[in-house]
Amino acid sequence: MDVLISGAGVAGPALALWLSRHGISATVVERAPALRTGGQAVDFRGEAHLSVLRRMGVLDAVRAARTTPRDMVFRGTDGRERARLPAAFTAGEVEILRGDLSRILYEASASDAEYVFGDWITSLHDDGTGVDVTFAHGRPRRFDFVVGADGMRSGVRQLVFPDYRPKFQGYYFAIWPSDGDDRDMVCAPGVLTAPGWVMFKSAVPPELMPDELIAPGVYFDSISQVRMPAVSSGRVTLLGDAGYGSTLGGMGTGLAVVSAYVLAGELAAGGDAFARYEALVGPYARGCQGNPGPFLAPGTRLGMWVRDRMFGFLGKAPMFARMDLKAATAIKLPDYAPVR
């Protein structure tokens, strides 16, 4: 069996690793010319996330590269501290920079999977027995299955579900390089900013947001969610943010590695693998999705006052700082039997 994966971020390399464990050939194509480095901190929380990392054999490497979680400090425009969100609420059991995680997963899978950088899928033709794929630069190839693990702006999703658009959640965010403390924040109604990033509320839909707002070196995007009736069509399916994404606040990294484990196991089991994958991962993923905008940057002064009181309560009642665990662990992972 030959599987093509679009995207070498987190979900793609995780799937490639698991497919190789099941004796399935994996090819990963990535638009970027090389593995992406840097990025924001991401985290894993709960036994479902950690058990998959442990089974992958990368948990020790992830822990070795972990960051030091810090409280998020919210200040008013006068510089005085208004509230503090405990690190226990934001960082999970293990926090790591996204680029470091991507590197670890790539290194764990590269010896058994084919990686093609600087290229991307331009067309897919599914004839029921396989998928003929054309690329921007490489020669056409045929695969048994294709998986889009290429993020919120998935090119594979656009090819297979051309009419679908992620649901805009009413907020935007931007990230840029900075040496400042990105968890020491200044807030106003509908706005939250810190060195290296900003989040703001807006009624302007993404399709009307002017491109002039995007400066060189700045990553700018809407806060949106991907909620689709189905993420598979024929021999093509979506994984991670491409199929179940929340731009921020959806435990997307843990979801990506858990979903990759399930998808690889179901493909190895044969039969209607995509249907079983969606039946297991779909409800779990939707339970993990969230919109951090109103939570972190409410649009009114009253909303800010309520947020500040709630954060203060979280600091005094640590048990509530783990409310997210219910969603993160709300899946019973099957025991697949890798061939190695």
Secondary structure, DSSP 8 states (H G I E B T S, - for coil): -EEEEE--SSHHHHHHHHHHHTT-EEEEEESSSS------EEEE-HHHHHHHHHHHT-HHHHHHT------EEEE-TTS-EEEEE-HHHHS-SEEEEHHHHHHHHHHHHTTTSEEEES--EEEEEE-SS-EEEEESSS--EEESEEEE---TT-HHHHHHSTT---EEEEEEEEE---SS-TTEEEEETTEEEETTEEEEE--S-GGGS-GGG--TT-EEEEEEE---S-SEETTEEE-THHHH-BSSSS-HHHHHHHHHHHHHHHHHH-SSHHHHHHHHHHHHHHHH---HHHHHS-SSHHHHHHHHHHHHHHHH-GGGGGTTHHHHT-----------
